[in-house]
Amino acid sequence: MTKIRPLLFGMFCVVVLATNLMAVTYTSGQVGTCLKFYTNLGPTIQGAVNQMSPGGVLYVCPGVYQEQVVITQPLTLNGVDTTNNPPSTHASVVIAAPMTGIVANTTSLSTGNPIAAQLLVEATGVDIYNLTVDGNNNLISGCLPDLIGIYYRNGSGTASYVNTINQSLIPSLNGCQSGLGIFVQSGNSGTSTVTVANSYVANYQKNGMTANEAGTTATFTTNTVFGVGPTTGAAQNGIQFGYGAAGSAKFNTVMDNVYTPSDAGSAGILVYDAANITSSNNVVGNDQYGIVYVEDTAGAADNGTINSNHVYATHLNDGIDLCNNTNTVNSNVVTGSDQSAIHLDASCTGTGNNNTVESNVIANACAGILEDLGITHNTVTGNFFNTVTNTIATGPTCGPPLSPANGKQQGKAVPVRP
């Protein structure tokens, strides 16, 4: 027995050692070798993410990483910028399409459609800083899977100084309702609470920043969102809150969302069946609609707050369109609207009522404030008008794209629900 015992003891030690090696995780580390004092966890972001302990901090060295990344535990992902350029205009870390293309790696929580997310977050406490997600060369050959740059799916955290660009399909597929820069969604009794700040989103096919579904709370602040300008493809929206989501859009610049056919519309900021949404201190320009609140379900988009925005150069339609009820609209500057600067819109059935519109500055519009026929209990006071053909109007006044009856707008802004 004494001869066998050392052998058994040695085998036991080897097993324990192997187990410990397999269990090693890191509270901090880096992808690459650009920083001192941090362990290099390999050449890929996903490989390094898989080695992190919950709550860890992972630094990503400058470079182009052709991969899709999935994060399923609390983590800080921080791109290292060694160029001294502001991250909002330059990021040294780029997550790009793999050589074989971007493929479906999850599904929508509302429709079940396949989704191809370049950076997928399915955990709370996931913060992302200083990187670009580029959808170019995605090789997606149909309307599905839906292409998304950064997708918080029942996930929470902050994305700051990130760029999402080129989430769009090939020209022959430009009518597909696909291509979102940043998407926040909840479902299956889950929640998502996300702040997107100081970030840049451009060249998306459908929406720049989107928050959908009950359980989702999104704060979009100090971002720049650029659409592609006039298009006959998907009707773009710069920022969308939809289908029961909550939150606010503040201090953003949103531009160039214009859909040229008359059967649908694009918006700088679109609120669709989402109540108590605040839009404040945004600059919204060169869009088909500026700021639009719409409800298809009675009461679902009421109680909005729209204040201190600058809405300008609205093509074809209204600067601010309220196809809901009980909004507070004050201290906005609305200039250069092809139709009305502020429209209290009855076309969503039982809407356009109980709004307070005061202390707005309105210039260069066909109608300053347009109140559709049959609406009631609105307070319109203290507004200033300059070079406005009809300061406060009732019913149709400006010709197409208003329909002949009741000033009803054609081409309502089209939301997205992947």
C-alpha positions as CSV (number, residue, x, y, z in Angstrom):
1,M,0.0,0.0,0.0
2,T,2.8,2.4,0.7
3,K,4.1,1.9,-2.8
4,I,0.8,2.7,-4.4
5,R,-0.1,5.8,-2.3
6,P,2.4,8.2,-3.8
7,L,1.2,7.4,-7.3
8,L,-2.4,8.0,-6.4
9,F,-1.4,11.3,-4.7
10,G,0.4,12.4,-7.8
11,M,-2.6,11.6,-10.0
12,F,-4.8,13.6,-7.7
13,C,-2.5,16.6,-7.9
14,V,-2.5,16.5,-11.7
15,V,-6.3,16.4,-11.8
16,V,-6.7,19.4,-9.5
17,L,-4.1,21.4,-11.5
18,A,-5.9,20.7,-14.8
19,T,-9.2,21.8,-13.2
20,N,-7.7,25.0,-11.9
21,L,-6.3,25.8,-15.3
22,M,-9.6,25.4,-17.0
23,A,-11.3,27.7,-14.4
24,V,-9.0,30.7,-14.8
25,T,-10.8,33.9,-15.7
26,Y,-9.6,37.5,-15.7
27,T,-11.0,40.7,-14.0
28,S,-9.1,42.7,-16.6
29,G,-7.2,42.1,-19.8
30,Q,-6.5,43.3,-23.3
31,V,-7.0,42.1,-26.9
32,G,-3.5,42.6,-28.3
33,T,-0.4,44.2,-26.6
34,C,-0.9,47.9,-26.7
35,L,-1.1,48.4,-23.0
36,K,1.4,47.7,-20.2
37,F,0.3,45.7,-17.1
38,Y,-2.6,44.0,-18.8
39,T,-2.6,40.3,-19.9
40,N,-3.0,39.7,-23.6
41,L,-6.0,37.4,-23.9
42,G,-5.6,36.7,-27.6
43,P,-6.2,38.2,-31.0
44,T,-10.0,38.2,-31.1
45,I,-12.6,40.1,-29.0
46,Q,-14.8,37.1,-28.6
47,G,-12.0,34.9,-27.4
48,A,-11.1,37.5,-24.8
49,V,-14.7,38.1,-23.7
50,N,-15.0,34.3,-23.1
51,Q,-12.1,34.5,-20.6
52,M,-13.4,37.5,-18.6
53,S,-15.0,37.1,-15.1
54,P,-18.3,38.9,-14.5
55,G,-17.8,42.6,-14.1
56,G,-14.4,42.6,-15.7
57,V,-12.8,45.3,-17.9
58,L,-11.5,44.3,-21.3
59,Y,-9.4,46.7,-23.4
60,V,-9.3,46.2,-27.1
61,C,-6.1,47.4,-28.9
62,P,-6.4,49.4,-32.2
63,G,-7.2,47.3,-35.2
64,V,-9.9,45.8,-37.4
65,Y,-11.6,42.7,-35.9
66,Q,-13.6,40.8,-38.4
67,E,-16.0,39.0,-36.1
68,Q,-19.4,39.0,-34.5
69,V,-19.2,39.4,-30.7
70,V,-21.7,38.1,-28.1
71,I,-21.6,39.3,-24.5
72,T,-23.7,37.3,-21.9
73,Q,-22.4,38.6,-18.6
74,P,-21.6,42.0,-17.0
75,L,-18.5,43.5,-18.7
76,T,-16.9,46.8,-19.8
77,L,-15.6,46.7,-23.3
78,N,-13.3,49.6,-23.9
79,G,-11.6,50.4,-27.2
80,V,-8.1,51.9,-26.9
81,D,-7.7,55.0,-28.9
82,T,-4.0,55.9,-29.4
83,T,-4.5,58.7,-32.0
84,N,-5.7,61.5,-29.6
85,N,-8.6,62.1,-31.9
86,P,-12.1,62.6,-30.3
87,P,-13.8,59.2,-30.2
88,S,-17.0,60.6,-31.7
89,T,-15.2,61.3,-35.0
90,H,-12.6,58.5,-34.9
91,A,-12.2,55.1,-33.3
92,S,-9.1,53.0,-33.6
93,V,-11.0,49.8,-32.9
94,V,-13.3,48.5,-35.6
95,I,-15.6,45.5,-35.4
96,A,-16.1,44.6,-39.1
97,A,-17.9,41.8,-41.0
98,P,-16.1,38.5,-41.1
99,M,-14.7,37.4,-44.4
100,T,-17.6,34.9,-44.8
101,G,-20.2,37.6,-44.0
102,I,-22.5,38.5,-41.1
103,V,-24.8,35.7,-40.1
104,A,-27.9,35.2,-38.0
105,N,-26.9,34.8,-34.3
106,T,-30.1,35.5,-32.4
107,T,-33.8,36.2,-32.9
108,S,-36.2,39.1,-32.4
109,L,-38.0,39.1,-29.0
110,S,-41.2,40.4,-30.7
111,T,-41.4,38.7,-34.1
112,G,-39.0,35.8,-33.8
113,N,-37.3,36.9,-37.0
114,P,-33.7,35.9,-37.3
115,I,-31.3,38.7,-36.5
116,A,-27.6,39.2,-37.5
117,A,-26.1,41.3,-34.8
118,Q,-22.5,42.4,-35.0
119,L,-22.3,43.2,-31.3
120,L,-25.0,41.4,-29.3
121,V,-25.5,42.1,-25.6
122,E,-27.6,39.7,-23.5
123,A,-26.7,40.8,-19.9
124,T,-27.1,43.6,-17.5
125,G,-24.2,45.9,-16.7
126,V,-22.5,45.8,-20.1
127,D,-20.8,49.1,-21.0
128,I,-19.2,49.8,-24.4
129,Y,-16.8,52.6,-25.1
130,N,-14.7,53.9,-28.0
131,L,-15.2,51.6,-30.9
132,T,-16.8,51.5,-34.4
133,V,-19.1,48.8,-35.6
134,D,-19.0,48.7,-39.5
135,G,-21.6,46.7,-41.4
136,N,-19.9,47.0,-44.8
137,N,-19.4,43.8,-46.8
138,N,-22.0,42.0,-44.7
139,L,-22.9,39.6,-47.6
140,I,-26.5,39.3,-46.5
141,S,-28.5,38.3,-49.6
142,G,-32.1,38.8,-48.4
143,C,-34.4,40.8,-46.3
144,L,-33.7,38.4,-43.4
145,P,-31.8,38.1,-41.2
146,D,-32.2,41.7,-39.9
147,L,-28.9,43.4,-39.8
148,I,-28.1,45.3,-36.6
149,G,-24.9,47.0,-35.4
150,I,-25.3,46.9,-31.6
151,Y,-28.2,45.0,-30.2
152,Y,-29.1,45.1,-26.5
153,R,-31.5,42.2,-26.2
154,N,-32.9,42.0,-22.6
155,G,-29.6,43.7,-21.8
156,S,-28.6,46.9,-20.0
157,G,-25.7,49.3,-19.8
158,T,-24.2,52.3,-21.5
159,A,-22.8,52.7,-25.0
160,S,-20.7,55.9,-25.3
161,Y,-18.4,57.2,-28.0
162,V,-19.4,54.4,-30.3
163,N,-19.9,54.6,-34.0
164,T,-22.3,52.4,-36.0
165,I,-22.0,52.8,-39.7
166,N,-23.1,51.0,-42.9
167,Q,-25.8,48.8,-41.5
168,S,-27.4,48.5,-44.9
169,L,-27.9,45.8,-47.6
170,I,-27.0,45.8,-51.2
171,P,-28.8,48.3,-53.5
172,S,-31.2,45.7,-54.8
173,L,-32.4,45.1,-51.3
174,N,-32.8,48.7,-50.2
175,G,-36.5,48.4,-49.7
176,C,-36.1,45.7,-46.9
177,Q,-37.0,46.9,-43.4
178,S,-33.5,45.9,-42.2
179,G,-30.5,47.8,-41.1
180,L,-30.5,49.3,-37.6
181,G,-27.5,51.1,-36.1
182,I,-28.3,50.5,-32.5
183,F,-31.3,48.5,-31.2
184,V,-32.6,48.1,-27.7
185,Q,-35.4,45.5,-27.2
186,S,-37.1,43.7,-24.3
187,G,-39.3,40.6,-24.3
188,N,-40.2,37.3,-22.6
189,S,-40.6,39.3,-19.3
190,G,-37.1,40.7,-19.6
191,T,-36.1,44.4,-19.4
192,S,-33.5,46.6,-21.0
193,T,-32.2,49.9,-19.6
194,V,-29.7,51.5,-21.9
195,T,-28.1,54.9,-22.3
196,V,-26.5,55.8,-25.7
197,A,-24.4,58.9,-25.5
198,N,-21.8,60.9,-27.4
199,S,-22.1,58.5,-30.4
200,Y,-22.4,58.6,-34.1
201,V,-24.7,56.6,-36.3
202,A,-24.8,56.9,-40.1
203,N,-25.6,55.1,-43.4
204,Y,-28.2,52.8,-41.8
205,Q,-30.9,51.4,-44.1
206,K,-34.0,51.6,-41.8
207,N,-33.3,53.3,-38.4
208,G,-30.4,54.9,-36.6
209,M,-31.3,54.3,-32.9
210,T,-34.4,52.2,-31.9
211,A,-36.0,51.3,-28.6
212,N,-38.9,48.9,-28.8
213,E,-41.3,47.0,-26.6
214,A,-42.6,47.3,-23.0
215,G,-39.8,46.8,-20.5
216,T,-37.4,48.9,-22.5
217,T,-36.1,52.2,-21.2
218,A,-33.7,54.1,-23.4
219,T,-31.9,57.4,-23.0
220,F,-30.5,58.7,-26.3
221,T,-28.4,61.9,-25.5
222,T,-25.8,64.0,-27.3
223,N,-25.6,61.7,-30.3
224,T,-25.3,62.5,-34.0
225,V,-27.6,60.5,-36.4
226,F,-27.4,60.9,-40.1
227,G,-29.8,59.2,-42.6
228,V,-28.9,58.8,-46.3
229,G,-31.0,61.7,-47.6
230,P,-33.8,61.3,-50.2
231,T,-34.4,57.6,-50.9
232,T,-37.0,55.3,-52.4
233,G,-35.8,52.4,-50.3
234,A,-36.8,51.8,-46.7
235,A,-38.5,54.8,-45.0
236,Q,-35.8,55.8,-42.5
237,N,-36.2,57.2,-39.0
238,G,-33.3,58.7,-37.1
239,I,-34.5,57.8,-33.6
240,Q,-37.5,55.7,-32.8
241,F,-39.3,54.8,-29.6
242,G,-42.0,52.1,-30.3
243,Y,-44.5,49.6,-29.0
244,G,-44.5,50.5,-25.3
245,A,-40.9,51.5,-24.9
246,A,-40.0,54.4,-22.5
247,G,-37.3,57.0,-22.4
248,S,-36.1,60.2,-23.8
249,A,-34.1,61.8,-26.7
250,K,-32.2,64.8,-25.6
251,F,-29.4,67.0,-27.1
252,N,-29.1,64.9,-30.3
253,T,-28.5,66.1,-33.9
254,V,-30.7,64.1,-36.3
255,M,-30.7,64.8,-40.0
256,D,-31.3,63.6,-43.6
257,N,-34.2,61.1,-43.2
258,V,-36.4,61.6,-46.3
259,Y,-38.6,59.1,-48.1
260,T,-39.6,60.4,-51.5
261,P,-42.7,58.3,-52.4
262,S,-46.0,59.7,-51.1
263,D,-47.3,56.4,-49.6
264,A,-45.0,56.5,-46.5
265,G,-42.8,58.8,-44.5
266,S,-39.5,59.2,-42.7
267,A,-38.9,61.1,-39.5
268,G,-36.1,62.5,-37.6
269,I,-37.6,61.4,-34.3
270,L,-40.5,59.0,-34.3
271,V,-42.6,58.0,-31.3
272,Y,-45.0,55.2,-32.2
273,D,-47.4,53.7,-29.6
274,A,-45.0,54.7,-26.8
275,A,-46.3,57.0,-24.1
276,N,-44.6,59.6,-21.9
277,I,-41.7,60.1,-24.2
278,T,-39.6,63.3,-23.9
279,S,-37.9,64.9,-26.9
280,S,-36.0,68.0,-25.8
281,N,-33.0,70.2,-26.9
282,N,-32.6,68.2,-30.1
283,V,-31.5,69.7,-33.5
284,V,-33.6,68.0,-36.2
285,G,-33.1,69.1,-39.7
286,N,-33.5,68.2,-43.4
287,D,-36.0,65.4,-42.6
288,Q,-39.4,64.5,-44.2
289,Y,-41.0,64.9,-40.8
290,G,-39.1,66.5,-38.0
291,I,-40.6,65.1,-34.7
292,V,-43.6,62.8,-35.0
293,Y,-45.8,61.2,-32.2
294,V,-48.2,58.6,-33.6
295,E,-50.6,56.1,-32.0
296,D,-52.5,53.3,-33.7
297,T,-53.7,52.1,-30.3
298,A,-55.8,54.7,-28.3
299,G,-53.7,56.3,-25.6
300,A,-50.5,54.3,-26.4
301,A,-48.5,57.4,-27.4
302,D,-50.1,60.1,-25.2
303,N,-48.5,62.5,-22.8
304,G,-45.5,63.5,-24.8
305,T,-43.1,66.3,-23.9
306,I,-41.6,68.2,-26.8
307,N,-39.6,71.2,-25.7
308,S,-36.6,73.4,-26.7
309,N,-35.9,71.6,-29.9
310,H,-34.8,73.3,-33.1
311,V,-36.6,71.7,-36.1
312,Y,-35.7,73.1,-39.5
313,A,-35.9,72.4,-43.3
314,T,-38.7,69.8,-43.1
315,H,-39.3,68.5,-46.5
316,L,-42.8,67.6,-47.8
317,N,-44.4,67.4,-44.3
318,D,-44.6,68.9,-40.8
319,G,-42.0,70.1,-38.5
320,I,-43.8,68.6,-35.4
321,D,-46.7,66.3,-36.0
322,L,-48.9,65.1,-33.1
323,C,-51.1,62.3,-34.0
324,N,-51.9,61.6,-30.4
325,N,-53.2,63.5,-27.3
326,T,-52.2,65.4,-24.2
327,N,-48.8,66.6,-25.2
328,T,-46.8,69.6,-23.9
329,V,-45.1,71.4,-26.8
330,N,-43.2,74.5,-25.7
331,S,-40.2,76.7,-26.4
332,N,-39.4,75.0,-29.7
333,V,-37.9,76.8,-32.8
334,V,-39.5,75.5,-36.0
335,T,-38.3,77.0,-39.3
336,G,-38.7,76.1,-42.9
337,S,-41.5,73.6,-42.9
338,D,-43.0,72.7,-46.3
339,Q,-46.3,72.0,-44.5
340,S,-47.2,73.1,-41.0
341,A,-44.7,73.8,-38.3
342,I,-46.8,72.2,-35.6
343,H,-49.7,69.9,-36.6
344,L,-52.4,68.8,-34.1
345,D,-53.4,65.8,-36.2
346,A,-56.8,64.0,-36.1
347,S,-55.9,61.4,-38.7
348,C,-55.1,58.7,-36.1
349,T,-58.7,58.6,-35.0
350,G,-59.6,60.5,-31.8
351,T,-56.3,62.3,-31.7
352,G,-55.1,65.9,-31.7
353,N,-56.8,66.8,-28.4
354,N,-55.9,68.2,-25.0
355,N,-52.5,69.6,-26.1
356,T,-50.7,72.6,-24.8
357,V,-48.7,74.5,-27.4
358,E,-47.1,77.6,-26.1
359,S,-44.0,79.9,-26.4
360,N,-42.8,78.4,-29.7
361,V,-41.0,80.4,-32.4
362,I,-42.3,79.5,-35.9
363,A,-40.9,80.9,-39.1
364,N,-41.2,80.2,-42.8
365,A,-44.0,77.7,-42.9
366,C,-47.2,77.4,-44.9
367,A,-49.2,76.9,-41.6
368,G,-47.8,77.9,-38.3
369,I,-50.0,75.7,-36.1
370,L,-52.5,73.5,-37.9
371,E,-55.5,72.2,-35.9
372,D,-57.5,69.6,-37.8
373,L,-61.3,69.8,-37.9
374,G,-63.1,68.3,-34.9
375,I,-60.3,68.4,-32.3
376,T,-60.9,69.9,-28.9
377,H,-59.5,71.3,-25.7
378,N,-56.2,72.5,-27.0
379,T,-54.4,75.4,-25.4
380,V,-52.5,77.4,-28.0
381,T,-50.9,80.6,-26.6
382,G,-47.9,82.8,-26.6
383,N,-46.4,81.6,-29.9
384,F,-44.4,83.9,-32.1
385,F,-44.7,83.8,-35.9
386,N,-42.5,85.2,-38.7
387,T,-43.1,84.8,-42.4
388,V,-46.0,82.3,-41.9
389,T,-48.8,82.3,-44.5
390,N,-51.4,81.0,-42.0
391,T,-50.5,81.5,-38.4
392,I,-53.2,79.3,-36.7
393,A,-55.2,77.4,-39.2
394,T,-58.1,74.9,-39.1
395,G,-58.4,72.2,-41.8
396,P,-56.5,71.9,-45.0
397,T,-54.6,75.0,-46.0
398,C,-51.4,74.1,-47.8
399,G,-52.3,71.7,-50.6
400,P,-50.5,68.4,-51.2
401,P,-49.5,66.3,-49.4
402,L,-52.5,67.2,-47.3
403,S,-55.6,65.2,-48.4
404,P,-58.7,67.2,-49.4
405,A,-60.6,66.2,-46.2
406,N,-59.8,67.3,-42.7
407,G,-56.1,68.2,-43.3
408,K,-55.2,64.5,-43.0
409,Q,-51.5,63.9,-43.8
410,Q,-50.5,61.4,-46.4
411,G,-47.5,59.2,-45.9
412,K,-47.3,58.6,-42.1
413,A,-43.8,57.8,-40.8
414,V,-43.2,54.0,-40.8
415,P,-41.8,52.4,-37.6
416,V,-39.7,49.3,-37.6
417,R,-40.3,46.1,-35.5
418,P,-37.6,43.5,-36.3
